[in-house]
Amino acid sequence: MSGSAAAMDKPLVDNKLIPVMREAIVTVQMLLFRNLRQSIHDRYIDRTEPEHTQLAGAVINNLFGTLPADAAVAAFGAANRELVERELRDLAVTCAPLVPLLTDTLRMKAICDNQEGIHSMPSLLMARALGILQEDRELPLPSTFMLQVRSLAAEHGLVEPMAPPAEEPPA
C-alpha cells in the first residue's frame, strides 16, 4: 500500500477523542440554549416560559440535525414550524457572539459524525445558508476547540473553572 493510501485510511480524529469532542459539542449546545432562550424570553413576552424553552430547543435540534429528546419540544416544533424557521434565520443576529464557536462546533460535529459513519453535511449546508457558518474561519485543533469550550462554559457557570497547574516545589 502506498503512503498516500495509508494516510487516507487514517481517521481525522482519534476515536478516543470523539466522546470528549461530543461532550464539548453538547456544552456548546447548552450555551446556545441559554442564550437563545433568554433572547426568546425578551422578545416573546406574550409566550409562556415552557414555550420559550420549547422554541429554543426546537431551533437547536434543527440547527444540529438532532431528534428532540423531549416530546413537548417535538410537538411544539411541528406545530410552530414557521416560528422555528424564523428563529433559525435570525440566529446569526440573535446569537452573534456565538457564531464563531457555532462554526467550530458544527464542523467538529461533522468530523465526529463522519468518523462514526453518520452523514451530517446537511447541518453544515443549512448553517451556511443561515449565515452562521464562517467558511473562512480556520478549523481549530480538537484540543484547542475543547479548551475554548471549557473556558467559555466556566465563564457561564456551566462547569467549574480549570485549576491552574500546581507549581513544582523548588529542588
C-alpha positions as CSV (number, residue, x, y, z in Angstrom):
1,M,0.0,0.0,0.0
2,S,1.4,3.4,-0.9
3,G,2.0,6.1,1.8
4,S,-0.8,8.3,0.5
5,A,-3.3,5.3,0.6
6,A,-2.3,4.6,4.2
7,A,-2.8,8.3,5.0
8,M,-6.3,8.1,3.5
9,D,-7.2,5.3,5.8
10,K,-6.1,7.2,8.9
11,P,-9.1,8.8,10.8
12,L,-9.2,12.5,11.0
13,V,-9.7,12.3,14.8
14,D,-8.5,9.6,17.2
15,N,-11.5,7.5,18.2
16,K,-10.7,8.1,21.9
17,L,-11.2,11.8,21.3
18,I,-14.7,11.5,19.8
19,P,-16.6,11.1,23.1
20,V,-14.7,14.1,24.6
21,M,-15.4,16.2,21.5
22,R,-19.1,15.2,21.6
23,E,-19.2,16.4,25.2
24,A,-17.8,19.8,24.1
25,I,-20.4,19.9,21.3
26,V,-23.2,19.3,23.8
27,T,-21.7,22.0,26.1
28,V,-21.9,24.5,23.2
29,Q,-25.5,23.4,22.6
30,M,-26.2,24.2,26.3
31,L,-24.6,27.6,25.9
32,L,-26.6,28.3,22.8
33,F,-29.7,27.1,24.5
34,R,-29.2,29.5,27.5
35,N,-28.5,32.5,25.2
36,L,-31.3,31.7,22.8
37,R,-33.9,31.0,25.5
38,Q,-33.1,34.4,27.1
39,S,-33.3,36.2,23.8
40,I,-36.6,34.5,23.0
41,H,-37.9,35.3,26.5
42,D,-37.0,39.0,26.0
43,R,-38.6,39.1,22.5
44,Y,-41.7,37.0,23.0
45,I,-43.2,38.3,26.3
46,D,-46.6,37.1,25.2
47,R,-45.5,33.5,25.3
48,T,-45.1,31.2,28.3
49,E,-41.8,30.1,29.9
50,P,-42.4,26.5,28.6
51,E,-42.9,27.9,25.1
52,H,-39.6,29.9,25.3
53,T,-37.8,26.7,26.3
54,Q,-39.5,24.6,23.6
55,L,-38.8,27.1,20.9
56,A,-35.1,27.3,21.9
57,G,-34.9,23.5,21.9
58,A,-36.6,23.2,18.6
59,V,-34.2,25.7,17.0
60,I,-31.1,23.9,18.4
61,N,-32.4,20.5,17.3
62,N,-33.0,21.8,13.8
63,L,-29.6,23.5,13.6
64,F,-27.7,20.5,14.8
65,G,-29.8,17.9,13.0
66,T,-30.8,16.1,16.2
67,L,-34.0,14.5,17.2
68,P,-35.7,16.1,20.2
69,A,-35.4,14.1,23.4
70,D,-38.5,15.8,24.8
71,A,-41.8,15.1,23.1
72,A,-43.1,18.5,24.1
73,V,-40.3,20.1,22.1
74,A,-41.0,17.9,19.1
75,A,-44.7,18.8,19.2
76,F,-44.0,22.5,19.7
77,G,-41.6,22.5,16.7
78,A,-44.0,20.7,14.5
79,A,-46.9,23.0,15.4
80,N,-44.8,26.2,15.1
81,R,-42.7,25.4,12.1
82,E,-42.8,29.0,10.7
83,L,-41.7,30.4,14.1
84,V,-38.8,27.9,14.4
85,E,-37.7,28.7,10.8
86,R,-37.8,32.5,11.6
87,E,-35.7,32.0,14.7
88,L,-33.2,29.9,12.6
89,R,-33.0,32.7,10.0
90,D,-32.4,35.2,12.8
91,L,-29.9,33.1,14.7
92,A,-26.8,34.8,13.2
93,V,-28.1,38.1,14.7
94,T,-29.7,37.0,17.9
95,C,-26.7,34.9,19.0
96,A,-24.0,36.8,17.0
97,P,-21.3,36.5,19.7
98,L,-21.5,32.7,19.5
99,V,-21.3,32.4,15.7
100,P,-17.6,31.7,15.5
101,L,-18.0,29.0,18.2
102,L,-21.1,27.6,16.4
103,T,-19.0,27.4,13.2
104,D,-16.3,25.4,15.0
105,T,-18.9,23.2,16.8
106,L,-20.8,22.3,13.7
107,R,-17.6,21.4,11.9
108,M,-16.4,19.3,14.8
109,K,-19.8,17.6,14.9
110,A,-19.5,16.8,11.2
111,I,-16.0,15.4,11.8
112,C,-17.2,13.2,14.7
113,D,-20.3,12.1,12.7
114,N,-18.1,11.2,9.7
115,Q,-15.8,9.1,11.9
116,E,-18.9,7.2,13.0
117,G,-20.4,6.8,9.6
118,I,-23.1,9.5,10.0
119,H,-23.8,11.9,7.2
120,S,-24.3,15.3,8.7
121,M,-23.4,17.6,5.8
122,P,-27.0,19.0,5.7
123,S,-26.3,20.7,9.0
124,L,-23.3,22.5,7.6
125,L,-25.2,23.4,4.4
126,M,-28.0,24.8,6.5
127,A,-25.6,26.8,8.7
128,R,-24.1,28.2,5.6
129,A,-27.5,29.2,4.2
130,L,-28.4,30.8,7.6
131,G,-25.2,32.9,7.6
132,I,-23.8,31.0,10.7
133,L,-21.0,29.1,9.0
134,Q,-17.9,31.3,8.7
135,E,-16.2,29.4,5.9
136,D,-13.1,31.5,6.0
137,R,-12.6,30.6,9.7
138,E,-9.7,28.2,10.3
139,L,-10.7,24.9,11.8
140,P,-9.1,24.7,15.3
141,L,-7.3,21.6,16.5
142,P,-9.6,19.4,18.6
143,S,-7.7,20.2,21.8
144,T,-7.9,24.0,21.1
145,F,-11.7,23.6,20.5
146,M,-12.2,21.7,23.7
147,L,-10.2,24.1,25.8
148,Q,-12.1,27.1,24.2
149,V,-15.5,25.4,25.0
150,R,-14.4,24.6,28.6
151,S,-13.3,28.1,29.2
152,L,-16.5,29.6,27.9
153,A,-18.6,27.1,29.8
154,A,-16.7,28.1,33.0
155,E,-17.4,31.8,32.3
156,H,-21.1,31.0,32.0
157,G,-21.1,28.8,35.2
158,L,-21.8,25.6,33.4
159,V,-18.6,23.9,34.6
160,E,-16.0,24.6,37.3
161,P,-13.0,26.6,36.1
162,M,-9.9,24.5,35.5
163,A,-7.4,24.8,38.3
164,P,-4.1,26.2,37.3
165,P,-1.3,23.7,37.2
166,A,0.4,23.1,40.5
167,E,3.8,24.6,40.8
168,E,6.8,22.3,41.2
169,P,8.5,22.7,44.6
170,P,12.0,24.0,44.4
171,A,14.7,21.4,44.3
